[in-house]
């Protein structure tokens, strides 16, 4: 899974403007119609790429986006390799997603305000390969090494 940190979101995580275990952090599923650069300051850029099928209603306030429970987030320190890891300890499952959507990635973001223009993307989490929905369950598996790591050196 490739991870891209969004400049504004990552800046706010590092400066305390986004508190991952306190703020409402969500994930949305997107297709391949947009390629992030990291410069996108709000989630609005990705609204047109969000999937929309049965049992996943896209858009701000839609039922498709899932909230990451703060009790399942973890930070670990690896002194031997000088890294800090951020991880979400559960995989997320969407049940019986309708057929025909292609999922390329999940976008982790801070849910705030009343529209996608107010939400701040934090990370783009690309799947190892695209997944086409077929009416079955889809499970987003976070990488076994964590969502991201930061070097302490």
C-alpha positions as a LaTeX table, in Angstrom:
\begin{tabular}{lrrr}
\hline
Residue & $x$ (\AA) & $y$ (\AA) & $z$ (\AA) \\
\hline
Unk1 & 0.00 & 0.00 & 0.00 \\
Unk2 & 1.54 & 3.31 & $-1.05$ \\
Unk3 & 1.06 & 6.19 & 1.32 \\
Unk4 & 1.18 & 9.85 & 0.41 \\
Unk5 & 0.97 & 12.45 & 3.15 \\
Unk6 & $-0.91$ & 15.60 & 2.22 \\
Unk7 & 1.17 & 18.69 & 3.00 \\
Unk8 & $-1.48$ & 20.62 & 4.93 \\
Unk9 & $-2.74$ & 17.60 & 6.85 \\
Unk10 & 0.75 & 16.40 & 7.75 \\
Unk11 & 1.74 & 19.90 & 8.84 \\
Unk12 & $-1.29$ & 20.06 & 11.12 \\
Unk13 & $-0.59$ & 16.58 & 12.55 \\
Unk14 & 2.98 & 17.63 & 13.36 \\
Unk15 & 1.98 & 21.02 & 14.81 \\
Unk16 & $-0.92$ & 19.74 & 16.91 \\
Unk17 & $-3.60$ & 21.26 & 14.70 \\
Unk18 & $-4.87$ & 17.74 & 14.02 \\
Unk19 & $-4.92$ & 15.43 & 17.03 \\
Unk20 & $-5.37$ & 11.96 & 15.59 \\
Unk21 & $-6.68$ & 10.36 & 18.78 \\
Unk22 & $-8.97$ & 13.28 & 19.67 \\
Unk23 & $-10.35$ & 14.70 & 16.41 \\
Unk24 & $-12.86$ & 12.90 & 14.21 \\
Unk25 & $-10.76$ & 11.03 & 11.65 \\
Unk26 & $-12.53$ & 9.30 & 8.77 \\
Unk27 & $-11.68$ & 7.37 & 5.64 \\
Unk28 & $-13.35$ & 7.58 & 2.25 \\
Unk29 & $-12.92$ & 5.16 & $-0.65$ \\
Unk30 & $-11.87$ & 6.57 & $-4.03$ \\
Unk31 & $-11.33$ & 5.34 & $-7.57$ \\
Unk32 & $-8.46$ & 6.11 & $-9.93$ \\
Unk33 & $-9.98$ & 9.22 & $-11.55$ \\
Unk34 & $-7.70$ & 11.56 & $-9.58$ \\
Unk35 & $-4.03$ & 11.32 & $-8.78$ \\
Unk36 & $-3.08$ & 13.22 & $-5.62$ \\
Unk37 & $-0.01$ & 15.43 & $-5.56$ \\
Unk38 & 0.08 & 16.10 & $-1.82$ \\
Unk39 & $-0.71$ & 19.79 & $-2.38$ \\
Unk40 & $-4.48$ & 19.42 & $-1.94$ \\
Unk41 & $-5.47$ & 21.47 & 1.15 \\
Unk42 & $-9.07$ & 20.20 & 1.41 \\
Unk43 & $-10.99$ & 17.03 & 0.70 \\
Unk44 & $-13.17$ & 18.76 & $-1.89$ \\
Unk45 & $-10.65$ & 17.88 & $-4.64$ \\
Unk46 & $-11.49$ & 14.19 & $-4.25$ \\
Unk47 & $-15.29$ & 14.35 & $-4.05$ \\
Unk48 & $-15.71$ & 13.39 & $-7.70$ \\
Unk49 & $-13.46$ & 10.33 & $-7.22$ \\
Unk50 & $-15.36$ & 8.89 & $-4.28$ \\
Unk51 & $-17.08$ & 5.62 & $-5.07$ \\
Unk52 & $-20.88$ & 5.47 & $-4.98$ \\
Unk53 & $-22.62$ & 2.09 & $-5.00$ \\
Unk54 & $-25.29$ & 0.30 & $-3.00$ \\
Unk55 & $-24.35$ & 0.37 & 0.72 \\
Unk56 & $-21.82$ & 3.17 & 0.17 \\
Unk57 & $-23.40$ & 6.60 & $-0.13$ \\
Unk58 & $-20.73$ & 9.08 & $-1.18$ \\
Unk59 & $-20.44$ & 12.71 & $-0.19$ \\
Unk60 & $-20.14$ & 14.71 & 2.98 \\
Unk61 & $-22.42$ & 13.12 & 5.55 \\
Unk62 & $-22.90$ & 10.06 & 3.34 \\
Unk63 & $-23.08$ & 6.63 & 4.91 \\
Unk64 & $-20.04$ & 5.32 & 3.04 \\
Unk65 & $-17.33$ & 7.05 & 4.99 \\
Unk66 & $-16.16$ & 5.34 & 8.17 \\
Unk67 & $-14.89$ & 6.91 & 11.37 \\
Unk68 & $-11.71$ & 5.52 & 12.88 \\
Unk69 & $-12.30$ & 4.88 & 16.58 \\
Unk70 & $-9.62$ & 6.67 & 18.59 \\
Unk71 & $-9.20$ & 3.68 & 20.93 \\
Unk72 & $-7.85$ & 1.66 & 18.00 \\
Unk73 & $-5.15$ & 4.14 & 17.01 \\
Unk74 & $-1.65$ & 3.59 & 18.25 \\
Unk75 & 1.72 & 5.26 & 18.24 \\
Unk76 & 4.83 & 3.19 & 18.79 \\
Unk77 & 8.47 & 4.08 & 19.09 \\
Unk78 & 11.24 & 1.99 & 17.56 \\
Unk79 & 14.47 & 3.12 & 19.23 \\
Unk80 & 16.61 & 0.56 & 17.39 \\
Unk81 & 15.69 & 2.02 & 13.99 \\
Unk82 & 14.80 & 5.57 & 15.09 \\
Unk83 & 11.20 & 5.54 & 13.85 \\
Unk84 & 7.81 & 6.42 & 15.25 \\
Unk85 & 4.86 & 4.50 & 13.78 \\
Unk86 & 1.21 & 5.51 & 13.55 \\
Unk87 & $-1.23$ & 2.66 & 13.09 \\
Unk88 & $-4.90$ & 1.79 & 13.18 \\
Unk89 & $-5.22$ & $-1.61$ & 14.77 \\
Unk90 & $-8.44$ & $-2.75$ & 13.07 \\
Unk91 & $-9.33$ & $-3.37$ & 9.46 \\
Unk92 & $-12.51$ & $-1.67$ & 8.24 \\
Unk93 & $-15.22$ & $-3.60$ & 6.41 \\
Unk94 & $-18.00$ & $-2.30$ & 4.19 \\
Unk95 & $-20.74$ & $-4.92$ & 3.82 \\
Unk96 & $-22.36$ & $-5.94$ & 0.54 \\
Unk97 & $-21.01$ & $-3.12$ & $-1.63$ \\
Unk98 & $-22.92$ & $-2.92$ & $-4.88$ \\
Unk99 & $-21.29$ & $-4.05$ & $-8.11$ \\
Unk100 & $-19.30$ & $-1.89$ & $-10.46$ \\
Unk101 & $-17.13$ & 0.47 & $-8.45$ \\
Unk102 & $-13.34$ & 0.28 & $-8.66$ \\
Unk103 & $-11.57$ & 1.10 & $-5.41$ \\
Unk104 & $-8.02$ & 2.43 & $-5.80$ \\
Unk105 & $-7.36$ & 3.92 & $-2.35$ \\
Unk106 & $-8.66$ & 5.24 & 0.91 \\
Unk107 & $-8.19$ & 8.84 & 1.92 \\
Unk108 & $-7.71$ & 9.46 & 5.62 \\
Unk109 & $-8.97$ & 12.90 & 6.63 \\
Unk110 & $-10.00$ & 15.14 & 9.50 \\
Unk111 & $-13.77$ & 15.51 & 9.45 \\
Unk112 & $-14.65$ & 19.07 & 10.31 \\
Unk113 & $-17.14$ & 21.76 & 9.40 \\
Unk114 & $-20.12$ & 21.12 & 7.21 \\
Unk115 & $-18.71$ & 20.34 & 3.76 \\
Unk116 & $-15.75$ & 18.59 & 2.12 \\
Unk117 & $-14.26$ & 22.04 & 1.60 \\
Unk118 & $-13.73$ & 22.20 & 5.38 \\
Unk119 & $-12.23$ & 18.69 & 5.72 \\
Unk120 & $-8.47$ & 18.25 & 5.65 \\
Unk121 & $-6.89$ & 15.25 & 3.88 \\
Unk122 & $-4.12$ & 13.60 & 5.88 \\
Unk123 & $-3.00$ & 10.56 & 3.88 \\
Unk124 & $-3.71$ & 8.76 & 0.62 \\
Unk125 & $-3.54$ & 5.00 & 1.22 \\
Unk126 & $-3.32$ & 3.17 & $-2.10$ \\
Unk127 & $-4.26$ & $-0.49$ & $-2.29$ \\
Unk128 & $-1.78$ & $-3.01$ & $-3.68$ \\
Unk129 & $-4.14$ & $-3.40$ & $-6.65$ \\
Unk130 & $-7.52$ & $-2.00$ & $-7.65$ \\
Unk131 & $-10.56$ & $-3.81$ & $-6.26$ \\
Unk132 & $-13.80$ & $-4.01$ & $-8.25$ \\
Unk133 & $-16.86$ & $-4.29$ & $-6.06$ \\
Unk134 & $-19.15$ & $-7.23$ & $-6.80$ \\
Unk135 & $-21.90$ & $-7.17$ & $-4.19$ \\
Unk136 & $-19.73$ & $-8.72$ & $-1.49$ \\
Unk137 & $-17.93$ & $-7.28$ & 1.50 \\
Unk138 & $-14.85$ & $-5.10$ & 1.08 \\
Unk139 & $-12.24$ & $-4.97$ & 3.83 \\
Unk140 & $-9.69$ & $-2.17$ & 3.92 \\
Unk141 & $-6.59$ & $-3.68$ & 5.49 \\
Unk142 & $-4.11$ & $-1.26$ & 6.96 \\
Unk143 & $-0.48$ & $-2.16$ & 6.31 \\
Unk144 & 1.04 & $-4.48$ & 8.91 \\
Unk145 & 3.83 & $-1.95$ & 9.52 \\
Unk146 & 1.37 & 0.84 & 10.24 \\
Unk147 & $-0.17$ & 3.68 & 8.28 \\
Unk148 & 3.06 & 5.66 & 8.31 \\
Unk149 & 6.37 & 5.97 & 10.01 \\
Unk150 & 8.38 & 9.06 & 10.81 \\
Unk151 & 12.13 & 9.10 & 11.18 \\
Unk152 & 13.40 & 10.49 & 14.45 \\
Unk153 & 16.76 & 11.39 & 12.98 \\
\hline
\end{tabular}
